[in-house]
Amino acid sequence: MCESTERCGFYGGYGRVAEDVVKSIEEIKKMLEDLQKEEKLLAHRPAAPEKEAEDDSPYCIKNGAYIKTSDDGMKAWIYLNPPKPGEDFYDSNRINEFIREHKIVRGLHRSNIAAIARKHVYEREILIAEGKDPVIGADGYFEWYFDISDKKKPREREDGTVDYTSMSELSNVETGDTVAVYHPAVASENGYDIFGKEIQAKPSKDLPQLKGRGFANDEDPNVYVATMSGKISYQNGRIDIKNVHEIRGDVDLIVGKVEFFGDIHITGNVGAGVVIRASRNITVDGVVESASLYAGGDVVLVRGIQGNGKGSVVAKGDVCAEFVEYANIEAGGNVRSNSFINSTVFAEGVVNAEGKNGVIVTGNVRGLLGVNAVTIGSETEAKTTVGAGYSEEDYEQYMELFNMETEAQRLLSDTVDRMSEILKNKRLGKERFAEESDKELAELNEKKDLYFNALDEARMAKEKMAGVIERGKGSFITVSGSVYRGSKLCIEGGTLVVTDKASYTRFSNEGGRIVSRSI
């Protein structure tokens, strides 16, 4: 029988036993391979310190002790198990060293640490360190003893019209009154965590001292006291106390003229023919008729002006009125009213026809920086002109001033040339008629001064007009209601006569042509 046959017979008779043997051999081989892998890993592991090395440090605390810290690094706790039999209790030095090993260096609760060592507190977490949150200070601030609200913004009535009464409300003080008290800033303090890292606090700020006039803080730098009686106002960090000339009741031709170096406040009406001049502001609680008002500041007409074609208001600041009818208004700032009817109005700022109706009808209204209105014109196609930016007349005046400057410069140059020629001939002895030359030289010298003054005036006027033209660039007319047919709109020298009623529209000058866009 062949060997293969024997083997076949063997496996045939003992097949199950053979299978078990083969399986055992494979398992043994796998076990040996795993042992080899483990030996390789152990060969790369650092050698475990001998027990004697653990005891080398007198501050070494083992036996399951640990220190736990909060995620934000603001607190730390220690946990200690009792020492092993035969070992000394943990003293403060060993505990502190254990804490330092964990890089905890600030905010230590030394009383807790000492208590742990003294009382042998084990098997519980004890708070041993706590950081300090930053202390957020407070900025300095003023405590006001008068109303500092903006009186230039009128209130709107329930019916949609604008009420200018609030703009006439005056805050008055007497000498010795406290007007403001300053509360200094409270300093901020930085914090820290248990690892010694500084936590920065936002620094607090002090405010600068108040500026202005009519008050002092000599006795206490934080207490501001009025040194005079009058009207008090606050704007942009400045307090001003000014004299106010108050007239209770009406002003008519019997009074005639009112002039005051300060503010004027009239509680009644201002009749026809009256002239009022103030170096500061003018406030009239009643109606102004065909009177003339001049102010170095603002003018507030609580009940408006009915000028009968003769009344006028000129102010370097703003002009505000309940209504403007048949009057002439000129302002260095803005002009605002519920209605402008058959009036001539010019503002170096913006003209606002505000409130529910906000109407401009007939007359000529122009704002160098723009015009805002609800309604322009009327269904009857009333002749109404509204302008924004520089006008065609402004540009013509600029060109005229430019020509005047050029002509004055030419005349001045010719005069100087002639004077130089006479002086040169006199120096060279070529002048035959000395008396006539001296006379001509004197006349030319007078003309030179005249031409020089003319040149200077023309140049200044031209530069001023150039400034007007430049400021008026980019202006627009906005209509939040309707602009009616027949109204004439003038923007930066361009003109548009409205041929069809338009609503909710903004007009501007683009490339010399007035265009409209919906708003």
Secondary structure, DSSP 8 states (H G I E B T S, - for coil): --HHHHHHHHHHHHHHHHHHHHHHHHHHHHHHHHHHHHHHHHHHS-----HHHHTTSTT---TT-EEEE-TTSSEEEEE-----TTS----HHHHHHHHHHTT--SSB-HHHHHHHHHHT--SS-EEEEE-B--B--B--EEEESS--S-TTS-EE-TTS-EE-GGGG---EE-TT-EEEEEE--B--B-EE-TT--EE-----------EEESEE-SS-TTEEEESS-EEEEEETTEEEEE-EEEE-S-B-TTT-EEEESSEEEESS-B-TT-EEEESS-EEESS-B-S-EEEESS-EEETT-EEEEEEEEEEESS-EEES-EEEEEEEESS-EEESEEEEEEEEESSEEEE-TTT-EEEEEEEEETTEEEEEEES-TT---EEEEESS-HHHHHHHHHHHHHHHHHHHHHHHHHHHHHHHHHHHHHT--S-HHHHHHHHHHHHHHHHHHHHHHHHHHHHHHHHHHHHHHTTT-EEEEEEEE-TT-EEEETTEEEE--S-EEEEEEEEETTEEEEEE-
